[in-house]
């Protein structure tokens, strides 16, 4: 391939890139000029997977019915031990330890800070050797999020945004759409994905018309199994179970963050009484069980490590690292 041919292809690519960028900017202006939200809602149907009805839905969605809970803490207490520990202890501890602040905004206000978080998130997935691809993905996802319905939750530490997530309510379902965080937050195990999940459940329960929380599809089997641990069901029938036929509803932007992320400290006397009742409820060991076996059983019960599921060892406070859950989107 000679130099002339390369220059022709470069000119063609540059012209195509300019055309795409100009078209994207025009689309953003077109959507945001409509104050009724109809254009924004129509744009949102595509990323939600609701544009048309395919004969066969290939992706499973993780959904949960939250209509029977009084608040988000009641939902968290219904989870199994490790997940309950994550939601009621580890998340509040991380919020307090790092001094996190949670703010809300409309998608139209997405800007440079949100793009920087998304770039850092995608670089972790693709690597520095694919920077052009990362920038293309960031451009497309920022465009999609900015034109969609719903509310964006920002997590700040000081004057630096470390993560943001977007939720949309349509019909009787709240959909957790996007979650992106900086690489440093993932490495330090700040439990940001868990915090946004707790906030989404809190919002859904506070809205009488909402019955379901939909976490969308999962990229890996490990992530799908982890969502099941948090009380969600992976099913291809999500469009039949969740009623997406209703209108788009704007979720509340001001939630009781302070009460939501308060760590619950159990009273010593209450904890001792609960342990005594649990011990009394356990069947007594028969004479055929040796002392060595009883010690081994007691040691396994007290072990801080969790079970092994599908070859993946889960810890005692929430299982595998779910802070990269947005990779499933």
C-alpha positions in Angstrom: 0.0 0.0 0.0 1.5 3.3 -1.1 1.5 6.6 0.6 -1.2 8.0 -1.6 -3.6 5.2 -0.7 -2.9 5.7 3.0 -3.6 9.4 2.8 -6.9 8.7 1.0 -8.0 6.3 3.7 -6.9 8.7 6.4 -8.9 11.5 4.8 -11.9 9.2 4.5 -11.7 8.2 8.2 -11.3 11.8 9.3 -14.3 12.8 7.3 -16.4 9.9 8.7 -15.3 10.7 12.2 -16.3 14.4 11.8 -19.6 13.3 10.5 -20.2 10.9 13.4 -19.3 13.5 16.0 -21.5 16.2 14.3 -24.4 13.8 14.2 -24.0 12.8 17.8 -23.9 16.5 18.9 -27.0 17.1 16.9 -28.7 14.2 18.5 -27.9 15.4 22.0 -29.2 18.9 21.2 -32.4 17.4 19.7 -33.1 15.2 22.7 -32.4 17.9 25.3 -34.5 20.5 23.6 -37.6 18.6 24.4 -38.9 19.5 27.9 -41.7 16.9 27.9 -39.2 14.0 28.1 -40.8 12.1 25.2 -37.6 12.2 23.1 -35.5 11.2 26.0 -37.9 8.3 26.8 -37.9 7.1 23.2 -34.1 7.1 23.1 -34.0 5.1 26.4 -36.0 2.2 24.9 -32.9 1.0 23.0 -30.4 0.6 25.8 -33.2 -0.8 28.0 -33.8 -3.6 25.5 -37.4 -2.6 25.0 -37.4 -1.4 21.4 -39.6 -4.0 19.7 -40.1 -7.5 21.0 -37.7 -10.2 19.7 -39.0 -13.7 19.3 -36.3 -15.0 21.5 -34.6 -13.1 24.3 -31.1 -14.4 24.7 -29.9 -12.5 27.7 -31.1 -13.2 31.2 -31.8 -10.3 33.6 -31.3 -10.3 37.4 -34.6 -9.2 38.9 -36.0 -9.1 42.4 -39.4 -8.3 43.9 -39.0 -5.7 46.6 -42.7 -5.0 47.2 -42.8 -6.9 50.5 -40.2 -4.8 52.4 -40.7 -1.8 54.6 -37.3 -0.2 53.7 -33.9 -1.0 52.3 -32.5 -2.2 55.7 -35.3 -4.7 56.0 -34.4 -6.0 52.5 -30.7 -6.2 53.5 -31.5 -8.1 56.6 -33.3 -10.7 54.6 -30.1 -11.7 52.7 -27.8 -14.5 53.6 -25.1 -13.9 56.2 -22.2 -12.7 54.0 -24.4 -10.4 51.9 -26.2 -9.1 54.9 -22.8 -8.3 56.5 -21.8 -6.4 53.3 -24.9 -4.3 53.2 -25.3 -3.5 56.9 -21.7 -3.3 58.0 -19.1 -3.1 55.1 -20.9 -0.5 53.0 -21.5 2.0 55.9 -18.0 1.4 57.1 -16.5 2.3 53.7 -18.8 5.4 53.4 -17.5 6.6 56.8 -13.9 5.6 56.3 -13.4 7.3 53.0 -15.7 10.3 53.7 -17.9 9.6 50.7 -20.6 12.0 49.6 -23.4 11.0 47.4 -25.1 13.5 45.1 -27.8 13.2 42.4 -28.3 15.0 39.1 -30.2 14.6 35.8 -28.5 12.8 32.9 -28.4 16.0 30.9 -25.8 17.4 33.4 -23.2 14.6 32.6 -19.9 16.3 31.9 -16.1 16.0 32.1 -15.9 14.4 35.6 -18.3 11.6 34.5 -16.2 11.1 31.3 -13.0 10.8 33.3 -14.5 8.2 35.6 -15.7 6.3 32.5 -12.3 6.5 30.8 -10.5 5.1 33.9 -13.1 2.3 34.1 -12.7 1.3 30.5 -8.9 1.4 30.6 -9.1 -1.2 33.3 -11.1 -3.4 31.0 -9.4 -2.8 27.6 -5.9 -1.8 28.7 -3.7 1.1 27.6 -2.8 -0.6 24.3 -6.4 0.0 23.1 -6.7 3.7 23.9 -8.5 4.6 20.6 -11.1 1.9 21.2 -11.5 3.1 24.8 -12.1 6.7 23.6 -14.7 5.4 21.1 -16.5 3.4 23.8 -16.4 6.3 26.2 -17.9 8.6 23.6 -20.7 6.2 22.7 -21.6 5.4 26.4 -21.5 9.1 27.5 -23.8 10.0 24.6 -26.2 7.2 25.5 -26.3 8.0 29.2 -26.7 11.8 28.6 -29.7 11.3 26.4 -31.5 8.7 28.6 -34.2 9.1 31.2 -33.7 8.7 35.0 -31.3 9.9 37.7 -27.5 9.8 38.0 -26.0 9.2 41.4 -22.4 10.5 41.9 -20.0 9.3 44.6 -17.4 11.9 45.6 -14.4 11.7 47.9 -13.4 15.2 48.6 -13.4 17.1 45.3 -12.9 14.0 43.2 -15.7 11.9 41.7 -14.8 8.2 42.1 -18.0 6.6 40.7 -21.4 7.2 39.2 -24.5 5.1 38.4 -27.7 5.7 36.6 -31.2 4.3 37.4 -34.4 4.5 35.3 -38.0 3.8 36.3 -40.5 2.7 33.8 -43.8 1.1 34.7 -43.4 -0.9 37.9 -39.7 -1.5 37.5 -36.5 0.3 38.5 -33.6 -0.5 36.1 -30.1 -0.1 37.3 -28.5 0.8 34.0 -24.9 2.0 34.3 -22.2 1.8 36.9 -18.7 3.1 36.4 -15.9 3.7 38.9 -12.2 4.6 39.0 -9.6 1.9 39.1 -8.3 3.0 42.6 -11.8 2.5 44.1 -12.0 -1.0 42.7 -8.5 -1.9 44.0 -9.2 -0.5 47.5 -12.5 -2.5 47.8 -14.7 0.6 48.6 -17.9 -1.5 48.0 -19.2 1.2 45.6 -21.3 -1.2 43.6 -23.0 -2.5 46.8 -23.6 1.1 47.9 -25.4 2.0 44.6 -27.4 -1.3 44.8 -28.5 -0.4 48.3 -29.5 3.1 47.2 -31.4 1.7 44.2 -33.4 -0.7 46.5 -34.0 2.2 48.9 -35.4 4.4 46.0 -37.6 1.5 44.6 -39.2 0.8 48.0 -39.9 4.5 48.6 -41.9 4.6 45.3 -45.3 2.9 45.7 -45.7 2.2 42.0 -42.4 0.3 41.8 -42.4 -3.5 42.5 -39.3 -4.8 40.7 -35.6 -4.0 40.7 -33.8 -5.1 37.5 -30.0 -5.3 37.4 -29.9 -6.2 33.8 -27.8 -8.9 32.1 -24.5 -10.4 33.5 -21.4 -10.8 31.4 -20.0 -13.8 33.4 -21.5 -16.7 35.2 -19.7 -15.7 38.3 -21.4 -12.3 38.4 -24.8 -13.9 37.7 -24.3 -16.3 40.6 -23.2 -13.4 42.9 -26.4 -11.4 42.0 -28.4 -14.5 43.1 -26.7 -14.3 46.4 -28.1 -10.8 46.9 -31.7 -12.1 46.4 -32.0 -11.7 42.6 -33.3 -14.2 40.1 -31.7 -14.6 36.7 -34.4 -15.2 34.1 -35.2 -14.8 30.4 -38.8 -14.0 31.3 -38.0 -10.6 32.7 -40.1 -8.8 30.2 -43.1 -10.9 31.2 -42.5 -10.6 35.0 -41.7 -6.9 35.0 -44.3 -4.5 33.7 -42.4 -2.1 31.4 -45.5 -1.0 29.6 -46.1 2.0 31.9 -44.7 5.5 31.6 -41.2 6.7 32.5 -41.2 8.1 36.1 -38.5 10.4 37.4 -37.0 8.8 40.6 -36.5 11.0 43.6 -33.1 12.8 43.6 -33.0 13.4 47.3 -32.8 10.3 49.5 -32.1 9.7 53.2 -28.5 8.9 52.6 -27.5 9.5 56.2 -29.9 7.0 57.7 -29.4 4.6 54.8 -25.6 4.2 55.3 -25.6 4.1 59.1 -23.9 1.0 60.5 -26.0 -1.1 62.8 -24.3 -1.9 66.1 -25.9 -4.8 67.9 -26.3 -4.5 71.6 -24.1 -7.0 73.6 -26.9 -8.4 75.7 -29.1 -8.8 72.5 -26.3 -10.5 70.7 -25.6 -12.9 73.6 -29.3 -13.8 73.8 -29.5 -14.4 70.1 -26.4 -16.7 70.2 -27.9 -18.6 73.2 -31.2 -19.1 71.4 -29.4 -20.3 68.3 -27.3 -22.7 70.3 -30.4 -24.1 72.0 -32.2 -24.6 68.7 -29.4 -26.7 67.3 -29.9 -30.5 67.7 -27.7 -32.1 70.4 -24.8 -34.3 69.3 -25.5 -37.9 69.8 -23.2 -40.3 71.6 -21.9 -41.7 68.3 -20.2 -38.4 67.4 -16.7 -38.1 68.6 -15.2 -35.1 70.3 -12.8 -34.6 67.4 -15.7 -34.4 64.9 -17.6 -31.9 67.1 -14.6 -29.7 67.2 -14.2 -29.8 63.5 -17.8 -28.9 62.9 -17.6 -26.0 65.3 -14.4 -24.8 63.7 -16.1 -24.8 60.2 -19.0 -22.8 61.6 -16.7 -20.2 63.0 -14.5 -20.0 59.9 -14.6 -16.5 58.3 -14.3 -17.8 54.8 -17.4 -18.5 52.8 -18.5 -21.4 50.7 -17.1 -22.5 47.4 -19.6 -22.2 44.6 -18.8 -23.2 41.0 -15.1 -23.3 41.8 -15.2 -19.7 43.1 -14.4 -19.1 46.8 -16.7 -16.4 48.3 -15.6 -14.4 51.3 -17.6 -13.7 54.4 -18.7 -10.2 53.4 -20.3 -10.3 50.1 -18.6 -12.8 47.8 -16.5 -12.0 44.7 -15.6 -8.4 43.8 -18.8 -7.0 42.3 -17.4 -3.4 41.9 -16.8 -4.2 38.3 -20.4 -5.2 37.6 -20.7 -2.5 34.9 -18.6 -4.7 32.7 -21.7 -6.9 32.3 -23.6 -4.0 30.6 
